[in-house]
Amino acid sequence: MLSAPDTEQMTTSAAASRNTSAGNSASTSTRPGGPPTGASWRVLAAATFTVIAWASAFVVIRFVGQDYSPGGLSLGRLLVGSACLSVIMAIGRRWVPMTRQEWALVALIGVLWFAVYSIALNAGEQHVDAGTAAMLIQLAPILIGVLAGLVLGEGFPKMLVIGGLVAFAGTLLIGVATSNGHADLGGVLLVLLAAVVYAMAVVAQKVVLRRVPGVQVTWLACLIGTFACLPFIPALVSDVANASAGTTMGMIYLGVVPLAAAFLTWAYALARTDAGRLGATTYAVPPIAIALGWIFLGEVPALLAVVGGVISLVGVGIARRPSKPAAPAR
């Protein structure tokens, strides 16, 4: 166990946490009976950008995977993302001193989400078909909801549970429609590992974001993930030397947009809403990825996949709706 910070630091951190929580609550509030406030729309816009960027990553990874190995691709995009985030931090972002517990959680995020998740998913998709991978990785929002309810005290709102189940049912349909039956145990375990570490990292990130700015958390986690992937330097050097200009540009895109930009907008949204509710929005990633694959790669989806995509989007809409407050006791 890490030792606790001194009493004065705990008092300061607690006060800052209360202030941040109050600010987050206010920023996501809605007018009674009316549309969301401006701050709520900014959170929705941030979440929407994140989901679209992450969906595009699945399409670009399939293209870049022609020339880049899982380890080389992971390190390459992390180097690009770290460079972008370092520039953002250098242009005047205020540094917030962190406690040892916060440093430990950021290190956990960096290793699990920025390193292990990326490598495990890239490697797992070489041993399972896209449909099976989609079904397995979408266990992550369920795990996020469960961990957020148990660890963060967010509970299990009725609409979130219903919406999550509906969205996951849509993901199952997408998986059935796009599966070719190619899946070995090792690949399945790798994708499941990616889903588990992803969920754990989101919950850890929610805790740190109570006091530390999202830019700082994302930058540090990305740097730590990059350091963890340094053993793949030989693979990256070899990949870059043999890759086409197009796939290298794709790798750079993965570092700039789905990594640096989208992780920043994710952190912004996560700091201002429940982890479980935000996690449910990622159920929109598979149907958007299908649409992007259709547009840019000419991958015409099966009818069942389209139906599953629509169901997933409906489920996300349900999960985003606030549950009705319980009637006061008389």
N, C-alpha and C positions, 0 to 999 in steps of 0.2 A: 504493500500500500504506500502511496505517496504521502509524505507528511503534510499536514495542513498549513496554510500560510498563517502569518501572525494575526493577532486579533484586529489590529488597525486595518490591515489589508482586507480581512474578511468583511469588516464593517463597510469599507469603501466599496468592495465588490458587490455586497448585498444591496447597498443603496443604488449602485449603478444598474444592477440587474432589475431592481424594482422599477426604476425609471424607464429602462429599456422596455420592460414588459408592458408598462403602462402605455409607452409610446407606440409599441407594436399593436397593442389592442386598439388604440385609438385610430391607428393608420388603416386597420382593416375593418373598421366599423362601417355600417351602412345606415342611411337615414331610415327611420322607421317607416315601413310601407313604401319606401322609395328606392331609387336605383343606388348602386354602390357609390361611395364617395370617390373623389379624385385619387386619393391614396390607394383605395381598393382597386381602382382601374390600373394603377401603376403596378401593383402586385400581380394582377391578372395578365397584364402585358408582359411582365418579366417571366412569368411561368409559361406563357404561350411561346415566347421566343425560345426559352430553354427547351421545350418539348420539340419544337420544329427543328432546332439546331441538332439536338440529340438524334432525332429521326434521320436527319440528313447524314449523320455520321455512319449509320448502318449501311447506307447506300454507298457512300464514299469509301468506306472500309472494304467493301466487296471489290471496288475498282482498284484501290491501292494494294490490296492483298495479292494482286498479280505479281508484284515486284518486291513487296516488303514482307519480312517475316514478322510473327507476332511480337517478339521482343524488340526487334529493330523499329517497328512501327510505334510501339508504346513509348520507347525512349525518344524517338524523333519528334513525335507530337508533344511530348512533355517538355522537351528542350525549347520548342517553338512557343508553347504556352507559357513557360517560365519567363522567356524573354519579354513577351507581351505584358505579362503581369508585373514584371520588374519595372518596366517603363511607367506603368500606371502608378506603382508605388513611389517611384522617384519624382513624380511631378506634383508633390505636395500632399500626399496622403499622410494623415496624422498617425503616428505609431502609438498604439495602446499597450502599455506594459502588461504582460500576461503572467498568471500564476503558474506554478509547476503543474497543477492539474490541467490547466488549459493547454500548456505546451504538450503534455502527454496526449491529450485528446486530439490536438492538431497533428501530432506525429502519427497517431492511429489513423486519422483520416487520410493523410498523405500516403501511408504504406498500403492501407486496405483499398481505398477508392481509386487513388491515382496510379497505383502500381499493380497490386494483386488483381483487382477487378479487371483492369484493361488486359493484362497478360492472360488471365484465366479465361476471359470471354473470347479473346482472339484465338487462343489455342483450342478452346472447346469447340468453337465453330468449325474447326478443321476436322472434327470427329463426329459431329452431329449435323443434321440438316437444318436449314434456316427455320423451318416450322417448329421443330422440337426446341431449338434454342430460344425462339420467341416465347413459347409456352413456359419454359423453365425460368427464364430471366424475369418474367412478369410475376413470379412469386415474390419478388423484392417489394413491390408496393404493399402486398399483404403483410409481409414481415415488418415493414416500416410501421404500418398501422397498429400491429400487435405490440411492437416494442414501444411506440409512442404512447399507446394506451397504458402499458404497464410501467415503463420506466419514466416517462415524462409526465404522467398523470393526465394525459389528454382524454382518457376514457375511450368509449366506443360509440360515437354518435350514430344514431339509427340510419340516417341518410348516407353517411360515409360507408357503413357496412353494406347496405343494400347496393349502393353504387359500385363499390369495389367488387362485389360478387357478380354483378351484371357485366362490368367491364372485363373481369377475368373470364367469364363465359365467352365473351366475344373473342378474347385472346385465344381461348381453346379452339374456337372455330377457325381462326386464322392459322393456328398451328396445324390442325387437321388438314386444311386446304393446301398448305404449302409443304407439308411433310412428305418425304419420299421413303421413309422407313429406315434411313441410314443414321444409326445412332449407336455408338458403343458405350460401355459403362464408364470408361475413362472420360469421354467427352461430356457425358451427362453430369458426372461429378464435378468437372471443371466449371460448367455453366452454373450448376447449383452453388458452387463456391462463390462465383461472381455475384450471384443474387444475394447470398448471405452477407458477404463483406460490404456490399453496396448498402444494404439496409442498416447494418451496424454503423457505417460511416455517417449516414444521414442523421441518425439519432445523436451520435457524438457531435456532429456539426451543429445541430440545433442547440445543444447545451453551450457550446463555445460562443455562438452568435448572440447569446443573451447579453454579452458584455463587449465582445471584440468585433470590430467592423468586418463585414463580409469580404472586402478586398484583402485585408490583412490575412484572414484565415485562408482564403483561396490561394493567395500567393505563397504563403508558407507551406501549405499542404502540397502544392504543385512542386515546389522546390524539393521537399522531402521525397515525394514520389519519384522525381527525376533522379535524385541520389540513389534511391533504391533500385532503379533500373540501369545504373551505370555498368553493371556486368554485360549489358547487351551492346556496348560500344562497338566491338568487332562486327557484330551482326549489322548494326546500323551503317557502319562504314562500307561494308560489302554491299548492302542493299542500295545505298545512295550511288555507289559506283556503277551498279548494273541496272538501275531503274531508269525508266523513261522520264522525260521532263514532265509529262502529264501526271504520272503517279506521284512524283515528288511534289508537284504543286498540290495534289490531293492531300498528301501528308501534311503539308504546311497549312492547308485549309483546316484540317482536323485539329491542329494545334491552336489556330487563331479563333475559330468560331465555336465548334462544339466543346472545346476545352476552355480556353481563356474567357471568351465572352459569355458562353452559356453557363459556366460554373459561377461567374459573377452574378448573372441575373438569377440563377437558382439560389445563391446565398442571400441575395436581396429579398426574394420572395419568402424563403424559409425563415428569415429573421422576423417576418411580419405575419406569419400564418402558422397553423398547426402542421406538424410534420406529416401526420397521417393524411390530412386533407390534400396537402401539396403532393405527397407521394402518389396519391390516386391519379393525379393529372398525367403521370407518366404512362398510364394505360393508353393514352392517345398516341404514344410513339409508334407502335406497330402499324396502325392504319395509315398514319402519315408517311411512314417509311414505305409502305406498299404503294401509296400514291406517287411518292417521289421516284421510286424505282420504275414505275410505269412511265412517268414523264421523261426521266433522264436516261434510263437503261433499257427502255422498251420491254420491261418485264410485265406482261399483261397478267393481272391477277385473276385467280379463279373466282367464280361467282360466290362461292362459300366464303372466300377470304374477304370479299367486299361486304357481305352480310355481317361477318364477324367484326369488321372494322366499324361498321355503323353501330353495332351493338356496343362495342367498346367505347365509342364516343358518347353514346347515350348514357352509359354507366358513369363516365367521367362527369357528365353534366349532373347526374343525380348526386354523385359524391360531393360535388362542389356546393350543393344546396345546403343551407343551414338547417339543422334539425329544429323542429318546433319545440319551444321551451315547455317544460311540464307545467300543467295548470296548477296554480297555487292551492294549497290545502285549505279547505274551509273549516 
